[in-house]
Amino acid sequence: MSEDRIKRKNLWIGLNNIKTSDEWIRAANKLGLRTSKSTGGTSHSTIRDPNNMNNDDPKSLIATVQRNLYKQSNQGIFKQIINFGISEDDIWKALGML
């Protein structure tokens, strides 16, 4: 399904090139977002609102990043960051794709 908010369709199609959560964590840090690793024995990380320091508050959660990624999960993370208010081009730049 096409995502109307995405203007750079050529890059959108290439989101399957992101294979590890570390790439999203680096990008989130470049964007000024807060990140944290799960402490509950699971292997995921989270991207969080830098203005809400409470990891137990669901409102601070922007996206969950699994250890191993695939195209649809990458697109979901991308959309959640856009929903938070970060511009598409800023996300592409943070991922090193623009």
N, C-alpha and C positions, 0 to 999 in steps of 0.2 A: 504494500500500500504506500502511496506517495505521501510524503510529509510536506504540506504546503508552506510551512514556515521556513523550510530549508531552501536557501537560494543556490548554494553550491552543490548541486546534485552529483557532480563528478566526484567530489570528496565524500559525500554521503554514502555513495556506493562503495567506496574504499574503506569504510569503517571496519571491515573484517580484518584489516591489517593490524589492529590493536589486539594483542594476544594476552597481555598480562595486566593485572590490576595496577602494577607499578606505574604504567604509562598514564593511567587516569589519575593516580595520586600525585604524580609530578605535575600534570596539567592543572589539577585543582589547586595545588600550592601556588603555581604561577598566577592563577586567577584570583588569589587572595582568599580562597575558601579554606575551611578547616577540614582536616582529615583525621580519622581515627581507625585503629585496628580493633577488631572484635576481641573481647576478652572472655567470651563465653565458650571457647573451645571450637568455634567455627572459623572458617578460613576466609572470611570476607572483610572488607574495609568499608568505611562510610565516608561520604563527602557531606560536610555539614556547614550550616550557616555560621560565618565567623562572628556574628553579633549575638549568638545564643550559645553560651559555653556549656550548657547542660546537655550532656550526651544522653541522658535519660528522657529528655523532652522530645517527643516525636516531631514537634514543630521545627527542631533544629536539623532534622534529616533532609538532605537534598536528594541523595542517591546512594544506593547500596552497590558496591563493586565486588563482584565475585572474583575468585582467584583466576579461574580460566574463563576467558571471554569469547564470544562469538558475535557475529554481525548484529543480531537483534538485541543482544544485551548492551552492546556499545551504543546502538541507536537509542535505546531506552535511557541510558545514562546521559547521553547528549541532550535529549529532550528535557530531562529533569533539570539540567543545568540551565538550559534556555528558559524553562518555566520559572527558575529562580530569578532571572533577570539579566543573565550574562549574554552578551551578543554572540551570534553565530561566528563571526569573524574572530572574536577574541578566543573562543573555544578552539577553533582551527589553529590559530597561532600558538596557543598553549600546548596543543598536541603536536606541534611542529609540522603541520600539514599545509600551512599557508605561509 
